[in-house]
Amino acid sequence: AELLRWCHELALQPLDEFRGFEWGEQLHGGTCVRYQLNYLGWALSAYAVNHVPNAPQPMEEVLRNLVLKQTDLRVWGYWRGLNLVGNLDGNPDPLRKDNIMFSGFTGDQINMYVAATGDRRFDEKGSLTFVWKDGREFAYDHATWMEAVRRNFAD
C-alpha cells in the first residue's frame, strides 16, 4: 500500500514538477526520467487493470499525468544533441527519426493508458505536443505517435 501511495504521489504532482524523481545522467542510463515515467506508467496500468478494473477513473489522472510528463522539455530535450551527433541532424523533434527507445517505450505507455482506462483523449490531434526552446512545436496524437514508432522500426 505504501509503494502504491508513493507512486500516486509522484504521478499526481503538477505536470511541471518532478519531486522524487532521480535526475542523474539523462542520455542513456537507468536514471533517465523518461524511463522512470515509463516504469511507473506500466506498473500502475497493470495495477489498474488487475486490481481496480471496474473503477478506471481514479487511475486515469495518475496514468495521464505520467504520459503528459513525457512532453516536458527536461525529459526529452536530450534528443537534439544525440540526433546531432548520431544523424548530423539538429532537428529536436523527439519522434521524427531514430529515437526508438523514447518513441517505443512511451508509445507502449500510451497504449497501456488507453487499455487501462478506456480514455481516448490522446487520439485528439495535437494532444501530445513537444515545445522546443525556440517555441517550435512538434504535435502528435496517439495514431501519429504510433506511426512514428512504426517508421522508426522500419527505417
C-alpha positions as CSV (number, residue, x, y, z in Angstrom):
1,A,0.0,0.0,0.0
2,E,2.8,2.4,0.8
3,L,4.5,1.8,-2.6
4,L,1.3,2.4,-4.4
5,R,0.7,5.6,-2.4
6,W,4.3,6.8,-3.3
7,C,3.7,6.1,-7.0
8,H,0.4,8.0,-6.9
9,E,2.2,11.0,-5.2
10,L,4.9,11.0,-7.9
11,A,2.3,10.9,-10.7
12,L,-0.1,13.4,-9.2
13,Q,2.3,16.3,-8.9
14,P,1.7,19.3,-11.2
15,L,2.9,18.4,-14.6
16,D,6.0,20.6,-14.4
17,E,7.1,19.2,-11.1
18,F,9.3,16.1,-10.6
19,R,9.9,15.9,-6.9
20,G,11.2,12.4,-6.0
21,F,12.5,11.6,-9.5
22,E,16.2,10.8,-10.0
23,W,17.8,13.4,-12.3
24,G,21.1,11.6,-12.8
25,E,22.5,11.0,-16.2
26,Q,19.8,11.7,-18.8
27,L,21.2,10.3,-22.0
28,H,21.3,6.5,-21.7
29,G,21.4,5.5,-18.1
30,G,18.9,4.0,-15.7
31,T,18.3,7.4,-14.1
32,C,16.7,8.8,-17.2
33,V,13.4,10.4,-16.1
34,R,11.7,9.2,-19.2
35,Y,12.3,5.6,-18.2
36,Q,11.1,6.3,-14.6
37,L,7.9,7.7,-16.1
38,N,7.6,4.6,-18.3
39,Y,8.1,2.2,-15.5
40,L,5.6,3.9,-13.3
41,G,3.0,4.0,-16.1
42,W,3.4,0.4,-16.9
43,A,3.2,-0.7,-13.3
44,L,0.2,1.5,-12.5
45,S,-1.6,0.4,-15.6
46,A,-1.2,-3.2,-14.6
47,Y,-2.4,-2.3,-11.2
48,A,-5.5,-0.5,-12.6
49,V,-6.4,-3.4,-14.9
50,N,-5.8,-6.2,-12.3
51,H,-6.9,-4.6,-9.0
52,V,-9.5,-1.9,-9.9
53,P,-10.8,-2.9,-13.3
54,N,-14.3,-1.7,-12.6
55,A,-13.1,1.7,-11.5
56,P,-10.7,3.1,-14.0
57,Q,-11.4,6.8,-13.4
58,P,-9.4,7.1,-10.1
59,M,-6.3,5.9,-12.0
60,E,-7.0,7.9,-15.1
61,E,-5.4,11.2,-13.9
62,V,-2.4,9.3,-12.4
63,L,-1.7,7.5,-15.7
64,R,-2.5,10.5,-17.9
65,N,0.0,12.7,-15.9
66,L,2.7,10.2,-16.4
67,V,2.2,10.3,-20.2
68,L,2.0,14.1,-20.3
69,K,5.1,14.5,-18.2
70,Q,7.0,12.9,-21.2
71,T,6.3,16.1,-23.1
72,D,8.2,18.2,-20.6
73,L,11.4,19.6,-22.3
74,R,13.6,18.4,-19.5
75,V,12.5,14.9,-20.2
76,W,13.0,14.8,-24.0
77,G,15.4,17.7,-24.6
78,Y,18.4,15.4,-24.6
79,W,17.4,14.3,-28.1
80,R,18.6,17.2,-30.1
81,G,22.2,16.6,-29.0
82,L,22.0,12.9,-29.7
83,N,20.4,13.5,-33.1
84,L,23.1,16.0,-34.0
85,V,25.9,13.6,-33.1
86,G,24.3,10.4,-34.4
87,N,22.5,11.7,-37.5
88,L,24.2,15.1,-38.1
89,D,20.7,16.5,-37.8
90,G,19.9,19.3,-35.4
91,N,16.1,18.7,-35.5
92,P,15.0,18.4,-31.9
93,D,11.7,16.6,-32.7
94,P,12.0,13.5,-30.5
95,L,9.8,11.2,-32.6
96,R,10.8,12.1,-36.2
97,K,13.8,9.8,-36.6
98,D,15.7,7.0,-34.8
99,N,14.6,7.7,-31.2
100,I,13.1,4.3,-30.9
101,M,13.6,3.9,-27.2
102,F,11.7,7.1,-26.3
103,S,9.0,6.7,-29.0
104,G,8.6,2.9,-28.4
105,F,8.6,2.9,-24.6
106,T,6.3,5.9,-24.3
107,G,4.1,4.6,-27.1
108,D,3.6,1.5,-25.1
109,Q,2.9,3.6,-22.1
110,I,0.2,5.4,-24.1
111,N,-1.3,2.1,-25.3
112,M,-1.4,0.8,-21.7
113,Y,-3.1,4.0,-20.6
114,V,-5.8,3.5,-23.1
115,A,-6.2,-0.2,-22.3
116,A,-6.4,0.5,-18.5
117,T,-8.8,3.5,-18.6
118,G,-10.6,3.4,-21.9
119,D,-9.9,7.1,-22.2
120,R,-9.2,8.2,-25.8
121,R,-8.1,11.8,-25.2
122,F,-4.7,11.1,-26.8
123,D,-6.5,10.4,-30.0
124,E,-7.2,14.1,-30.3
125,K,-4.9,15.8,-32.8
126,G,-2.1,17.6,-31.1
127,S,-2.9,16.1,-27.7
128,L,0.8,15.2,-27.2
129,T,2.8,18.3,-28.1
130,F,6.5,18.9,-27.6
131,V,7.7,22.5,-27.4
132,W,11.3,23.3,-28.1
133,K,13.3,26.1,-26.6
134,D,12.7,28.4,-29.5
135,G,8.9,27.8,-29.5
136,R,8.7,25.3,-32.3
137,E,6.0,22.7,-31.6
138,F,6.0,19.1,-32.6
139,A,2.4,17.9,-32.3
140,Y,1.4,14.3,-32.1
141,D,-1.6,12.2,-31.1
142,H,-1.8,8.5,-30.3
143,A,-2.1,7.5,-34.0
144,T,0.8,9.7,-35.3
145,W,2.9,8.7,-32.3
146,M,2.5,5.0,-33.2
147,E,3.1,5.8,-36.8
148,A,6.4,7.3,-35.7
149,V,7.3,4.1,-33.8
150,R,6.5,2.0,-36.9
151,R,8.6,4.3,-39.1
152,N,11.5,4.3,-36.7
153,F,11.5,0.5,-36.6
154,A,11.2,0.3,-40.4
155,D,14.0,2.8,-41.2
